[in-house]
Amino acid sequence: MTVTTRLATAGDAPEMASLTRANREFMAPWEPERSPDYFTEAGQRQVLGDMLAQQSTVPHVIVLDGRLVGRIVLSNIVRGPFQSASLGYWVSQHVNGRGVARTAVAQMVRLAFDALGLHRVEAGTLLHNKASQRVLEVNGFRPYGMAPRYLRIAGEWQDHLLFQRLAEGG
């Protein structure tokens, strides 16, 4: 099993549209409500294009043995004295629990600290998302607080457990 990440391109839109449609129900409890357009090739082309156009976002696709199986993104990259970014990711249901997310997060953390020179990466999970919390903890992230009603997920404002990892391991 070979897991890699690479910078997303507009050419990934067809495969990402297929992947988002196949995982629509699986991802629904963990994501914002999405318009029907989100699950189309045009919608994914727009999503990818918007992310690629932002200087504060580095969108990657997760590739398992040559096939796209998810997305992982460093966003809200802030330079200056903060040198920080937010991390978000998801993997397809058919590879969930196989270490794919764990490996992809490790690769993005290396990119954040080594290539981008960031000091800190943060991530948030729903309070009951123990699997994602474990992925973060295995990658050296530590919880640092709880944000009440942090994001609108599955149509409701939901609390999130916040994690961070510092470049120097703290």
N, C-alpha and C positions, 0 to 999 in steps of 0.2 A: 504494500500500500504506500503510494507516494503522494503526499499532500504538499502542494505549493500554493503560493498566492502570487498574483501578478496584477499590475495596473489594469483596471478595467478600460475597455474601449467601447466606442459606439457600436462596433461590430459584434459585441457580446449581447446586444439587445434581443435578438431572436432566441438565443438559448436562455437568457435570463427571464424572458417572458414565459417561456415554457416551464421553467423551474418555479417561478412565482405562482403560475396557475396550478401546477402539480402540488404545491405546498400551501395553497391558500387557506384551507381549513386547519392544517397543522400549525401554521404561523399566526392565525387569527387571535389567539389568546395573548400573544406576546407583542403584537404590533399595533400601531394606530389603525383605525379604520381606513380602508383604501377605496378609492373610486374604481369602478370597473375598468377604466382606462389604464390604471396602474399595471394591470395584468396582461396588457397587450404589448406587442413589439414596439409600437409607437410610444406607448407609455414608458416602457423601459429605456428606449432610446432617449426620451426626455429626461428621465431620472438620471441616467448615466451622464448625459450631456451637461445637465445642471451641476452635478457633482464635479465633473472634470473641469468645468469653467471656474469653479471657486478655488482661489489660491489657498484657502484655509481647509481644504478637504483633499484627502488622498484615498480614492476608492479602489479597492482591489476585489478581484473575484477569487474564490477559493476553488482550486482545481484538485481533483482526486483522480489519479491515474489517467490524466488527459481530459477529463470531463468536468465541466463546471458543476459545482455542488453547493454553492453559496456565495455570500458576499461579506466582506469585512472592510470597515471604513474607519480611517482616522479623520475626525471632523473637528470643527471649532479649534483649529490649530492657532494658538496665540503665541506670538514671539515676544521679544522684549524681555522683561524680567520674569515673566511667567513660564515661557517655554513649555507649554502644555497642550494636550489634545484629548479629545474624547474618543473612545473606541466603541464601535457597535458591530455586531456580526450576527449571522444566522447561517445554518446549514440545513440542507434538505433532510426531510424525515428519513429517507432511506439510508442515510449515513449517520444519523444521529446516534450518539453513544459509542462511536467507534474511534474517538480520539482525533477526529478531523478538526473540530473547532479548537481543541487544545493546541494542536500543531499550528493551525493558522494564526491563533492569537500569539503564540511564541514568535512566529515569523514577523508579525506586525509590530510587536514590541521591539524586536531587534531593529527593524526599519526605523521606528520612532526614535530610538536612542542612538543608534549608530549612524544611519544615513541622514536623518533629519536633525539630530543633535538636540532632541527634546529632553527636558528634565523630568517630566511627569506625564503619565497617561492615566486617565480616569475612565471608569465604566460604571454603569448602573444596571441593576437587575430588579425585576419585580421581587417582592419579599419572598414569594413562594417558588421562585425559579432556582431551585437548589442545584440543578445540573449546570446552569450557566455560572452560578456562584463557584461551583467546584472548578470549572474551566479557568476562571480568573484566579482562584487561590493557588491552583497547581502552577500557574504562570507567575506567581510571586505578588499578585495583587492582594491588598489588605483592605478590609472594610474600614471606613472612617466616618460613617454617619448614615442616617436615614433621612430621606427627603420626602416629606408628606406631599401627597397629591402632585408628584413631580412631572409625570407625563400622562397624556391622554392615550391610554392603551385600551384596545377593544371597546372603545366608546365611553370609558370611564377614567376620571383622574385617579391615578393609582400611585401608591407609595413605592419608593425604590430604595434599595440598599445601595449605597455608593461605595465604590472601591477605587483604590489608586495604587499605582506602582511608580516608584521613583527610579531614575536611572542608576543611582548609586545603591539600589537595593533596599531602601528604607520604606 
